[in-house]
Amino acid sequence: MLDILLFTVLPYMAFIVAMVMALYRYRTNSFKFSSLSSEFLENNHLFWGSVPWHYGILVVLSGHLIGFLFPRHVLAFGSIPVRLLIMEVTALIFGLMALFGVCMLIYRRFTHSRIKIVTTGMDIFILVLLVGQVLSGVLIALFYRWGINWYTVSLVPYLKSVLVLSPNLNYVSPLPHLIKYHIVSAILILVFIPFSRFMHFLVVPVHYLWRNWQRVIWNYDRKMIRKRY
């Protein structure tokens, strides 16, 4: 019954809530989306948290996406032990980078008084979810080896069955509890995206790439400024 609730009902509830709330927020206050950057309040720890986090999580998510889109190719590529080992070690390294980064971001939130002022309860909650998600992924890589292979033959078919509205629990029910937690944690993060500052990445201003050039006019005497400084 618990598996049915977590892996059959919860994914669709999460998707509906995320879509409805994201559209609602976009239509009501789309101009207020922001990551609420606190770079001006503290920059040193932000660098050591944000850079490893973004590089690490982007590589890990890209690996998950490639495995989902091309499972047969990934499985064939990993059929050679050396290649499989390289992929596993690479994923572990970037997973550890992401874990270090998110831990640094939490440390920064709790140790700098100016950052505490602009920190909300949702910020803390999302960061805790992210720590659990990334930590469980690292532990899976350490204790359940060759995850790239069983990801393509177990989780990918389950995820595709969810997409076609016919969840097949036979793929996830036998999995260890740690892997189940990793899946449920990802679903919960999806639910809370519209309620957190993560909403800003859904409205990335990609139209800046093809908009007309802006003309910037310098209203100061450059020679006087150079002489002064």
Secondary structure, DSSP 8 states (H G I E B T S, - for coil): -HHHIIIIIHHHHHHHHHHHHHHHHHHHHGGG------TTT--HHHHHHHHHHHHHHHHHHHHHHHHHH-HHHHHHHTTSHHHHHHHHHHHHHHHHHHHHHHHHHHHHHHH-HHHHHT--HHHHHHHHHHHHHHHHHHHHHHHS--HHHHIIIIIHHHHHHHHTT---GGGTTTS-HHHHHHHHHHHHHHHHGGGSGGGGGGG--GGGGTS--------S-HHHHHHH-
